[in-house]
Amino acid sequence: MKTSIALIAVAVLVGGCDKVDNLSTPQKGMLTGAALGTGIGLATGGTFGAVVGAGLIGGAVGYLGGTAIENSK
């Protein structure tokens, strides 16, 4: 069940993008962070809420990191 939810979440995140090349650095960071957060939540055996929360937090941190990288250029 958890694996199915993770795969659906990744498909929705990736499916929401027209092309990865057209994404800004913060958007790429958000996608990467959300995928990593969800994966870590699943790997640790978290509950559904914990896995979703980890994905959301990972996405937020990835977006902020991407923004910092873009602003430092």
N, C-alpha and C positions, 0 to 999 in steps of 0.2 A: 504494500500500500504506500509506504513512504517513498519507495523508488518511483512509483507511478506519479506521485505528486511532484517529486523533484523534476522528473522528465517533462511533465506538463508545464511546470513553472519555467524551465529553461526554454521550452518551445515557444511559450508566450512572450518571453523576453526577447528572444531572437526574432520571432515572427513579427514583432512590432517595429522592426527596423527595415527600412527599404533596402539599404546597402550599408554594410559596416564601414565602407570607405567614406561615406558621407557624414558619419557621426563626428561630433566634436570630441575633444579629449575628455571632458567631464562625462559625456554620455558613454564613451567606451569604458571609462573607469567605473561608472555605475553598473554597467552590464557585467563586467568582470567581478566587481565586489559582490553583486547580488548572487552570481553563480557560485563564487567561493563561499560566501556566507551560508547559502543553502546547502552546499556540499558538506561543509564542516558540521552544520547542524544535523544532517543525516548521518554522517560518520560517527558522531558522538552518541547517536541513538536518542536524540531529543524528541520530545512530543511534537505534534503538529504545530502547535503555537510557537514552540521554541524554534522550529525549523523555519517557519514563516518569518518570525522576528529576526532570526539570524540573517535571512536573505534581505530583509528591509534595512537592517543596520549595515550590512555589507554594502548594499547599494548606496546608502547615504555616505558612508565613509569613502567609497570609490569615487563618488561624484565630487566630494570635497577635495580629495586627492587630485583628481583630474583637473579641477578648477585651479588648484595651487600650481600644478605643473604648467597649465596653459598661461597663467598670469606671470610665471617666472621667465617666459620666453622673451 
